[in-house]
Amino acid sequence: MSAWAPRVFHFEGFLTPEECDYLISLGEPHMKPSYVVDSETGKNRLDSVRTSNGMFLRRGQDAVVRRIEGRIALYSNIPVENGEGIQILRYQDGQQYRPHQDYFHDTQNVVDGGQRVATMLMYLSDVEEGGETVFPNVPAPEGQGPRSECGAKGLSVPPRKGDAVLFWSLDPEGREDPDSLHGGCPVLAGTKWSATKWMRSHHRGN
């Protein structure tokens, strides 16, 4: 399922099963509670809107990570140097990320690399039930298929190992797009592993 307003693209088989398993192996020993960015201070803080666990890889950490980052740059047409490090995430029973935008609402975080332009969200595992990425401001298209109660509230992409969702936080004129609002639906059965790559408007440091 894809959309143009906001721009959302679903890629099947973006990662190989081996790449998925490898990213999980890098992240699993280092899981910590996930943070959100405070819209006023720009600092990281814990918040009940996001209940996953995660960790960050270094950009260009090893050959496999570099290969995946190069593929993301090719699909998004955004240079590798504009990307943040890949974040590995784990969602278990009932864990979720309530609807939010990925662009920054503060001025502190845009100093190095500018605003977040786009996000590549990659599924590293299948999920028995729930865990969809949902865009509640985009009507669910005909033929979307069965979804959880959360996933049925808009355009949504269910977790399927190796698939990826590329979406844009800014519109083609470079303005923040409020319709890029999205969330990670609660996991109702199973464990959801994913990897997120945020891309900025300019080159940034590691």
Secondary structure in CASP SS format (residue, H / E / C, confidence):
PFRMAT SS
TARGET T0000
AUTHOR 0000-0000-0000
METHOD secondary structure of the structure
MODEL  1
M C 1.00
S C 1.00
A E 1.00
W E 1.00
A C 1.00
P C 1.00
R E 1.00
V E 1.00
F E 1.00
H E 1.00
F E 1.00
E C 1.00
G C 1.00
F C 1.00
L C 1.00
T C 1.00
P H 1.00
E H 1.00
E H 1.00
C H 1.00
D H 1.00
Y H 1.00
L H 1.00
I H 1.00
S H 1.00
L H 1.00
G H 1.00
E H 1.00
P H 1.00
H H 1.00
M C 1.00
K E 1.00
P E 1.00
S C 1.00
Y C 1.00
V E 1.00
V E 1.00
D C 1.00
S C 1.00
E C 1.00
T C 1.00
G C 1.00
K C 1.00
N E 1.00
R E 1.00
L C 1.00
D C 1.00
S C 1.00
V C 1.00
R E 1.00
T C 1.00
S C 1.00
N E 1.00
G E 1.00
M E 1.00
F E 1.00
L C 1.00
R C 1.00
R C 1.00
G C 1.00
Q C 1.00
D C 1.00
A H 1.00
V H 1.00
V H 1.00
R H 1.00
R H 1.00
I H 1.00
E H 1.00
G H 1.00
R H 1.00
I H 1.00
A H 1.00
L H 1.00
Y H 1.00
S H 1.00
N C 1.00
I C 1.00
P C 1.00
V H 1.00
E H 1.00
N H 1.00
G E 1.00
E C 1.00
G C 1.00
I C 1.00
Q E 1.00
I E 1.00
L E 1.00
R E 1.00
Y E 1.00
Q C 1.00
D E 1.00
G C 1.00
Q C 1.00
Q C 1.00
Y E 1.00
R E 1.00
P E 1.00
H E 1.00
Q C 1.00
D C 1.00
Y C 1.00
F C 1.00
H C 1.00
D C 1.00
T C 1.00
Q C 1.00
N C 1.00
V C 1.00
V C 1.00
D C 1.00
G C 1.00
G C 1.00
Q C 1.00
R E 1.00
V E 1.00
A E 1.00
T E 1.00
M E 1.00
L E 1.00
M E 1.00
Y E 1.00
L C 1.00
S C 1.00
D C 1.00
V C 1.00
E C 1.00
E E 1.00
G E 1.00
G C 1.00
E C 1.00
T E 1.00
V E 1.00
F E 1.00
P C 1.00
N C 1.00
V C 1.00
P C 1.00
A C 1.00
P C 1.00
E C 1.00
G C 1.00
Q C 1.00
G C 1.00
P C 1.00
R C 1.00
S C 1.00
E C 1.00
C C 1.00
G H 1.00
A H 1.00
K H 1.00
G C 1.00
L E 1.00
S E 1.00
V E 1.00
P C 1.00
P C 1.00
R C 1.00
K C 1.00
G C 1.00
D C 1.00
A E 1.00
V E 1.00
L E 1.00
F E 1.00
W E 1.00
S C 1.00
L E 1.00
D C 1.00
P C 1.00
E C 1.00
G C 1.00
R C 1.00
E E 1.00
D C 1.00
P H 1.00
D H 1.00
S H 1.00
L C 1.00
H E 1.00
G E 1.00
G E 1.00
C C 1.00
P C 1.00
V E 1.00
L E 1.00
A E 1.00
G C 1.00
T C 1.00
K E 1.00
W E 1.00
S E 1.00
A E 1.00
T E 1.00
K E 1.00
W E 1.00
M E 1.00
R E 1.00
S C 1.00
H C 1.00
H C 1.00
R C 1.00
G C 1.00
N C 1.00
END
